[in-house]
Amino acid sequence: RVITADPGTGETLWIWRIDEGPRLSGVRRNNRGVSYWTDGRQSRILVVSPGYQLASHDAATGHLDQRFGQEGIVDLTKAVEKDANYNPDVGHLMNTSPPLVSGNVAIIPTSLENGRVPKSMRFPKGDIMAFDVRTGRKLWTFHTIPRRGEFGADTWGNGSNEYSGNAGAWTPFTVDEDLGYVYIPVEAATGDQYGGPRPGNNLFSSSLVCLDLKTGK
């Protein structure tokens, strides 16, 4: 739930809860907060639901912003780029930290199931996505595990970037608005405690990555 209160009196102003039904099966529900955006005239509260949907609310009323996504919601499971390993039966894409909002850009931290004892070395990839806070349009995707031909792909021996997953970035991000950079702390690739199937340096897993806020490059 999202619950807003008057800071002077503690009076509840509005509450929002979404019924996500079967898409919550197997998903841990420990989202850690919301984000705020304003242009001086409009104000929005952004939150990612346990079922991996990005919602935008009018901060005063709690009503979903009908101009954002589809009736106020972007289904992140549809927005994410899917490769051959995208298999929700093996690993769910989730969210634990609030979106990072800077200017008109909202960047979504992505998490998956704990990688200590993964069900398979072929796990979904924890790509990072950014969205326009006014419209919900996807602006860019950063591949935390480089795809074939991308910079860093040659650091994954035996073509392991093709089948390895995880490498999400689930903790809060940091932005330097003067430089226009966002700093992404990327976790390990599948699995956390044994990397035998993925020889090499494995960019960009277990790395602090600096991206251009507007382009994701």
C-alpha positions in Angstrom: 0.0 0.0 0.0 0.9 3.6 -0.4 -0.4 5.7 2.5 -0.1 9.5 2.7 -0.6 11.6 5.8 -0.9 15.3 6.7 2.5 16.1 8.3 1.0 18.5 10.8 -1.9 16.4 12.1 -1.1 12.8 11.1 -4.5 12.6 9.3 -4.6 10.0 6.6 -5.1 11.8 3.2 -5.3 8.8 0.8 -4.4 5.2 0.5 -3.7 3.2 -2.7 -3.5 -0.5 -3.1 -3.4 -2.6 -6.2 -4.7 -6.2 -6.5 -2.2 -8.0 -8.7 -3.6 -11.4 -8.3 -1.6 -14.4 -9.8 1.4 -12.2 -10.8 2.4 -12.1 -7.1 3.0 -15.8 -7.0 6.6 -16.4 -5.8 7.4 -12.7 -5.5 8.8 -11.3 -2.3 6.9 -8.2 -1.2 9.4 -5.8 0.4 9.2 -2.6 -1.6 11.0 0.2 0.3 9.4 3.4 -0.5 8.0 5.9 -3.0 9.4 8.8 -5.0 8.2 12.4 -5.5 8.3 14.6 -8.6 7.0 18.1 -9.3 7.4 20.7 -12.0 6.1 23.4 -9.7 2.5 23.0 -10.9 1.9 19.3 -10.9 3.1 16.8 -8.3 3.4 13.1 -8.6 4.1 10.1 -6.3 5.8 7.2 -8.2 5.9 3.6 -6.8 6.8 0.2 -8.2 4.3 -2.5 -7.0 5.4 -5.9 -5.8 4.2 -7.3 -9.1 6.6 -5.0 -11.0 4.3 -2.3 -12.2 5.2 1.4 -12.2 2.3 3.6 -11.0 2.1 7.4 -11.0 -0.3 9.2 -8.6 -1.5 12.7 -8.2 0.3 13.6 -5.0 -2.7 15.6 -3.6 -5.5 13.1 -4.4 -3.9 9.8 -5.0 -5.7 9.4 -8.3 -3.7 7.6 -11.0 -2.3 10.0 -13.7 -4.4 8.9 -16.7 -1.8 10.4 -19.1 1.0 8.1 -17.7 1.4 4.7 -19.3 -1.9 2.9 -19.5 -4.4 4.6 -17.2 -1.6 5.5 -14.8 0.5 2.3 -14.8 3.4 1.0 -16.8 3.7 -2.8 -16.8 7.4 -3.3 -16.4 7.3 -6.9 -17.3 6.2 -5.8 -20.8 8.7 -2.9 -21.0 11.7 -5.1 -20.2 13.8 -6.4 -23.1 13.4 -10.2 -23.2 16.1 -12.6 -24.2 16.0 -16.4 -24.4 16.5 -16.7 -20.6 13.5 -14.6 -19.7 11.5 -17.3 -17.8 9.3 -16.1 -14.9 9.1 -19.8 -13.7 12.9 -19.6 -13.0 13.2 -16.0 -11.7 10.9 -13.0 -11.2 11.9 -9.5 -12.0 11.0 -7.4 -8.9 11.7 -4.1 -7.2 12.9 -3.3 -3.7 14.0 0.4 -3.8 12.1 3.5 -4.9 12.6 4.8 -8.4 15.3 7.5 -8.7 13.7 10.7 -10.0 15.9 13.4 -11.5 14.4 16.1 -13.7 11.8 14.3 -15.8 13.5 10.9 -15.7 12.6 8.0 -13.4 15.1 5.1 -13.2 13.9 1.8 -11.8 16.1 -0.4 -9.6 15.6 -4.1 -10.5 16.0 -7.1 -8.3 15.5 -10.8 -8.6 15.3 -13.8 -6.2 18.3 -14.3 -4.0 21.2 -15.6 -6.1 23.0 -17.7 -3.5 21.3 -20.9 -4.6 19.7 -20.2 -8.0 17.3 -22.6 -9.6 19.4 -22.5 -12.8 22.4 -20.7 -14.2 20.1 -19.5 -17.0 18.4 -16.7 -15.1 16.6 -13.5 -16.3 18.8 -10.4 -16.6 18.4 -7.4 -14.3 18.4 -4.7 -16.9 17.9 -1.1 -15.7 15.2 1.0 -17.4 14.4 4.7 -17.4 11.0 6.3 -18.0 9.6 9.8 -18.7 7.8 10.8 -15.5 5.1 12.7 -17.4 4.1 10.0 -20.0 5.5 6.7 -18.8 7.4 6.3 -22.1 10.5 4.2 -21.8 13.6 6.4 -22.5 16.4 3.9 -22.3 17.6 0.5 -21.1 21.1 -0.3 -19.8 22.2 -4.0 -20.1 24.0 -4.9 -16.9 25.1 -8.0 -18.7 26.3 -6.9 -22.2 24.5 -8.5 -25.1 26.4 -9.9 -28.1 28.6 -7.3 -29.7 28.2 -4.7 -27.0 31.1 -3.2 -25.0 32.1 -5.6 -22.3 30.7 -8.8 -23.9 34.2 -10.1 -24.5 34.8 -10.2 -20.7 32.3 -13.1 -20.4 34.2 -16.3 -21.3 32.5 -19.2 -23.3 29.7 -16.9 -24.3 28.4 -16.9 -20.8 26.8 -13.5 -21.2 24.2 -15.2 -23.4 22.9 -17.4 -20.6 23.9 -15.7 -17.3 21.4 -13.6 -15.5 20.8 -11.6 -12.3 23.2 -8.6 -12.2 20.4 -6.5 -10.9 20.8 -3.1 -9.2 18.3 -3.2 -6.4 19.7 -0.7 -3.8 19.0 3.1 -4.1 20.8 4.9 -6.8 22.7 8.2 -6.7 22.6 11.1 -9.2 24.9 14.0 -9.8 22.6 16.5 -11.5 25.4 19.0 -12.3 27.3 16.3 -14.3 24.2 14.6 -15.5 25.4 11.2 -14.3 23.6 8.4 -12.4 25.6 5.8 -10.4 24.3 2.2 -10.4 25.6 -0.4 -7.9 25.3 -3.7 -9.8 25.1 -7.0 -7.9 26.7 -10.3 -8.9 25.6 -12.3 -11.9 24.1 -15.8 -11.4 25.1 -17.2 -8.9 26.4 -15.2 -6.0 28.7 -17.9 -4.6 29.8 -19.9 -7.6 30.9 -18.4 -10.9 32.2 -21.5 -12.6 29.8 -21.3 -15.6 30.9 -17.7 -16.4 34.7 -17.3 -16.6 36.2 -13.9 -17.1 35.8 -10.5 -15.5 32.0 -10.4 -16.2 31.4 -6.7 -16.8 29.2 -5.1 -15.4 28.4 -7.5 -12.5 29.7 -6.6 -9.1 30.5 -3.1 -10.3 29.8 0.6 -9.7 28.6 1.9 -13.1 28.3 5.5 -14.1 25.6 6.3 -16.8 24.5 9.3 -18.7 21.2 10.2 -17.1 19.5 11.2 -20.3 20.7 8.4 -22.6 21.7 5.4 -20.3 25.1 5.2 -22.2 
